[in-house]
Amino acid sequence: MASRLNPYLNFNGNAREAMEFYVGVFGGDLTVSTHAELGNTDPADADRVMHAQLETPAGYTLMAADIPSSMEYQPMAGCAVSISGDDADALRGYWEKLSSGGVVIMPLQKQAWGDEFGMCVDRFGVSWMVDIGAPQA
């Protein structure tokens, strides 16, 4: 397999809920393993997600975990997950689902460079950018 670059998101006890939400956004196959399933005997972490992976029909891979209870949770800051392309219907659908219940930072709309672009933070605190490429003349 060639190398891949994948977003790996950290959550504070709600990774399973977040990843199930992303299945609703992107579709695909989700695998989830808890700390207990992978041998961690700390009862505080037993049901926390040690690793989750979503493989989508569009070829995206999204991974996530809950931080262990012994670590301080740091919310995502200073970055965003970006999705771009020219499949306007699919990208608008992702946008609608990701922004629902979250905060729209910049509405998805036509920009000076010709693309439709928007920024939001979903209800799990993950920042997203969606860019729909302008039709080529």
Secondary structure, DSSP 8 states (H G I E B T S, - for coil): -------EEEESS-HHHHHHHHHHHH--EEEEEETTTTT---GGGTTSEEEEEEE-TTS-EEEEEE--TTS------S--EEEEES-HHHHHHHHHHHHTTSEEEEEEEE-TTSSEEEEEE-TTS-EEEEEE-----
